[in-house]
């Protein structure tokens, strides 16, 4: 078989314009008054490694940053403080609340925030500081600890609207339940319970971590600002108290909805029972007069009306008895 000629493919040589196209660096950085704030969403290993080399972080902390899931914790070093915190975010792909991890490195002259997904409060605060020079000067002059407080304060302020949405859903469920849509409410109650459980799983381990953070950040704060982080702890406790309240409410709504459904089922069963009981003596009468034996008036029209009258009297008597007993 003759060999076919090979097609020669020329390698495309990049032009000077192609060489100049480089991906823009994702690391955002602000500096003022000797303080630097570095922010990066979902850092890659190379980017995290460069930051670790620049600031002198421990390799174990770098490993925690690159891991997919870490529990909230505080690691205190002589040169810096490393914190892992979790905050609720709504995942549109699964349409549920999920935990977003925020890794924080706090030094005497820098703050590094590394969320594994975009946290809108942090992004917005960073952009405000970037665009508003007066705000940047105001926040950066009070030290890295105060800047961290502003970040966490915005994050916890972002938590309360989520709680308000849960409260609105609970109110809607209560209204629907007493408007006769108890069967549809079962799915809504299940969804709200899932959101409350997810929220509690995020906040519960963070409460103790924030208390530790309050103690360990004192060396990065001026003396007149040491009480600021107590406000963060109070915010987390308020969130937890609201979640406890919502947990009790949704459980009470679930019990009430089950009672409503059970009551409706009992009404249906009572009605079916009354129908079956009232039909029983009528069937007996029809069976007696349907036997193949001779009886007075057999085959005559008056006998038919006598049987119908007997059935009507029996049915009326049973209905009157049921009403007397208040079963109807």
N, C-alpha and C positions, 0 to 999 in steps of 0.2 A: 504494500500500500504506500503510495508516494506521500512523503511527509509534507504537511501543509506549512506554508510560510508563517513564521511567528510575527505577531503584531508587536512592533516595538513601542513601548510606552515611555514617554519622556517624563521625567520627574518635574513636577511644577516647582519652580523656584520662587520663593517668596520675594515679593517686592519690598522696597524700602518702607512703603506705607504699612505692609503687613507686619514687618519686624517691629515697627513702632507701636503696634496695637498690643498693649499689655493690660491684663485685668487690673482694674483699679483696686488699690488696697482696701480691705474691708475694716481694718482697725481704725476706729475713730478716736481722736485724742484732743483734749482741751487742756490748756495750761494757763494759770493765772496766779500771781502772788506766791510763787514757789510751790504750788500744788498742781498735780497732773491727774486728770481723769481719763482713763482709757476704757472704751466700751466696744465690745465685739459680740455679735450674736452667733451662737453655734460655732465656736472656734474649731478649726481643723488642727490636726496634730502639729503641722509645721508652724502655724500661727501661734498656737499655745506654747510651743517650744521656744520660739523667738521671744515671747513675753517672759517666759520663765528664765531664760538666759539674761534678759535685760534687767529684771528686778531681783534675780537670785532666789527663786522659789525652790522649795524642796521637791525632789522628783516624785514623792508620794502624792503631793498636792497636784502636780501636773497629771498624774495618773487618775486622780479623782475627777479632775476637770474633763478628761477625755472619756471617762466611763459613762455609760448610758444612764445609770440610775444610782444615786447616792442618797442615803438618809441625811436629814438635816444634822449638822454637826458644827463644832468650832474647834479649830486647831490654832493654838497660840504659840507663836515663835518670838524670840527676842527682837527680830527685825520687823516682823509683820504679823498680821492676823488673817487666817483663812477661814471662811465661813461658807457653808452650803445651806441654802434656804429653798423652800418650795412655796409656790404660789399657784392658785387655781387659774387655769385658762380654759376657754371653751374650744375644744377640738372640733372643727367643722367636718372633718373626714368621718369621724365616728359619732358626731353630734352628742358629745358628752363632755363633762368636765374632766380635765386631765391636770396632772401636776407638772408645772414648769419649774425647772431647776435654775437657780441663780447662784453662781459661784462668785464669791467676793474676795478680793485681796485688798487688805487695808494696811497701808504703811504710813509712816509719819509724814510723807510728802506726796503720797499718791493713793489713788483709788482705782481699782480695776474691777469692772463688772462684766461677767461672762455668762449670760443666760443661754440655755441650750435651745430655746426658741425665743422668738421676739416677744418681749414684754413691753407692751405699749406705754405704760407709765414711765419706764426707764428711758425708752427711746424719746418720748416727748420731752422729758426733763432735760435730756442731753441736748436736744435741738433748741430748746428754749435758752439754755446756757450758751449755746453756740451763736444764736442770733441776737441775744440780749446781753450786751457787754456789762450793763449795770447789774443785772441779776448774777452774771458770772462772777463779777467782783465781789458782790455781796455774799455769795455762798462759798467762794474759794478762800476768802480771808479768814474764815472761822475754823479752818483745819479739815483734815480728811474725815474725822469722825462726824462732824456736823454735816458734811456732804453725804456721807452714808446714811445719816438720819433722814435727810430729805428724800433720798432714793426709796428707803423703806417706808417712809410716811406716805409717799405717793402710791406705792404698791398696796399698802393696806387700805388706803382710800379707794383704790380700785376694787378691793374685795367686797365692799359694802353694797355697791350696785348689784352684784351677783346675788347677794343675800336678799336684796329687795325683789329681784325677779322670782326667787324661790317663794318669798312671802306672797307675791301676786298670784303665783300658780296655786298656792294653797287656798287662797281666797276664791279663786275661780273653781277649784275642785269642790269646795264647800257649797258654792252656789249651784253647780251642776248636779251635785248629789241630791239636793232637796228639790230639784226641778224635774225629777223622774229620769235622769240619765245616769243612773247608778251603774249600769253595765259598762258604759263607756268610760266611767271614772276609774275603773280598775286599772286600765293601762296608764292613765295620767298619774295615779297614785304611785304606780311602780316606777315611772320615770322620775318623779320627784324624790322618791326614796333613794333611788340610785344616785341622784345628784347630791343629796344630803350625806349619804355614806361616803361618796368620793371626796366631798369637801372635808368631812371629819377626818378622813385618812390623811389628808394633806396638812391640816392644822394641828392635829393632836401631837405628833412628834416635834412640831416646831415651837410649841409653847416653852418647853424646857430649854431649847436651843436659844431662844430669844432672851431668856433670863441669863444664860451664860454670856451671850453677846453684850448684854447690858453691863456686866461686870468687867469684861475684857476690853471694852472700847474706852474705858475711862482714861487710859494713858494717851489716847488720841484726841481727847476733848479738853478744852479749857475748863477750869473748875466751875465757872458759872453756867456751863452747858451740860453738866453730868446728868441732870435729871431728864434730859430730852429723850433718852432711850426708854425711860420708864413709860413714856407715852406710847411707844411702840408695843411694849408688853401689855399695856392696858387695852390697846386696840386688838391685839390677838385674843385677849380674854373676852372682850366684847363679841368678837366673831364666834368664839367657842360657845359663849352663853346663848347667842342667837341660834346657833346650830343645835344646841341641846333643846331649845324651845321648839324649833321646827321639827326636830325628831319626835318629840312628844305629840305635837299637833298632827303630823302625818300619820302616826300610829293610831291616834284617836279617830282621825278621819277614816282610816282603813277599817277600824272596828265598827264605826258607825255605818260605813257603806256596806260592810258584810251583814250588819243587822238589817239594813233596809232591804238588801237582796233576799235575805232569809225570810223577812216578813212578807215580801211579795211572793216568794215561793210557797209560803204557808197559806197565803190567800188562794193561790191557784190550786194547791192540793185540797184545801177545804171545799172549794167549789166543785172540784172533780169528785170528791168523796160524797158530797150531798147529791150530786147527779146520779152517781152509781147506787146510793142507798135508796133514793126515790124510785129508781127504775126497778129495783129488786122486787117489791110487792106487785108492781104492775106486770112484771114477767111471770110471777106466780099465778096471778089471776088469768093472764092469757094462756098459761100452760094448762091450768085446770079446765078451762072451757075449750081448750084445743085437743083434749083427750078423745080417743075413739070410743066413747061410751055414750049411751043415751042419757040426756038430761032434759028437764022440762023446757019446752020452747025451742028445742034444737031445730036449726034450719029455718027459723022464723025471724022476721025483721025486728019485732019487739025484743027478742032475746039479745040481739046485737046491741041495741041501745041500752039494755040493762047492763051488759058487760061494760060498755063505755061509761055509763053512769057510775058503776062501781069503781072503775079505775079513776075517774075524776074525783069522786069522794075520797078515795084513799090518798090520791096525790094532794088534794087540798088539806086533808087532815095532817099529813106529814109536814107540809109547808107551814101550817099553823103551829105545829109542835116545834119545828126548828126556830120559828120566830119567837115563840114563847121562851125557848132556851137561849135566845139571842145568838144563834149560830148563823143566822142570815142577817 
